Amino acid sequence: MTVGSKMHQTLASLEGAAADLKTYALETQDQSAQKMFNDLNRQVENICQALRGRVNYIEEQEPQYKMRKE
């Protein structure tokens, strides 16, 4: 597995975790839990954004890491 594919896999996992956290926030009635899940979702989304930037940079510098879009 290449560095590029590992980073894409990590990004996909993080995006899934962010979506799960958003779902938990929507499904609970507990205001404190909703706030916690929403805060965690924002943190993970920020991490995703930073990692997406790094993936884009690497793909520009090293085209062999670019994932095919099919």
N, C-alpha and C positions, 0 to 999 in steps of 0.2 A: 504494500500500500504506500503510495507516495505521500509526501508532505501535503500536497494540494488536496488529495482525496481525504486525508485525515482531518484537515481543517474544515473541509466541506461537511464531513460527517459530524464533527464537533458542533459546527454551526447549526446543522439540522437538529441535533439533539437539544441544543440550547433553545432553539425556536419552539420545539415541542414542549420543553419545560415551561417556557413563558406562556404558551397557550394553555397548558394545564393549570398554571397559577391563576390565570384570568378566569378559567372555568370554575375553579374553586371559589374565587371571590364572588362570582355570580350565583353560585349554588348555595352559599351559606347565608343565614339570616343574622348571624352574629356580626355586629358592626366592627368589633375589634378584629375579628378574623378577616373580614372583608378588607379592612385597611391594611392588615399585614400582608395578605395575598396580593393586593394591588401594589403595595410598596415593593414586594419581592419581584413582582412582574416587571415593574419599571427598572429595577436593578438588572435583571436578566436581559431585558430589552437593550439597556445601555451596553452591556457586555456583548450582545449580538451585534450591535452597531459598530463597536470597536473592532470586533473580530472580522466583520464584513469588510471594513476598511482595510484591514491587514490582508485578507484574502485577495481583495482587488489589487492591492499594491504588489503582492507576490505574483499574481497572474500577469500583471503588466511587465514585471521584471523578468519573470521566468515563464514564458508562454506554455512550456510543457506541462505546467501545473494546472492550466486552465481546464475546467471540467467541460465536457461537451454538453451543449444544450440541444437535446433532441426532441 
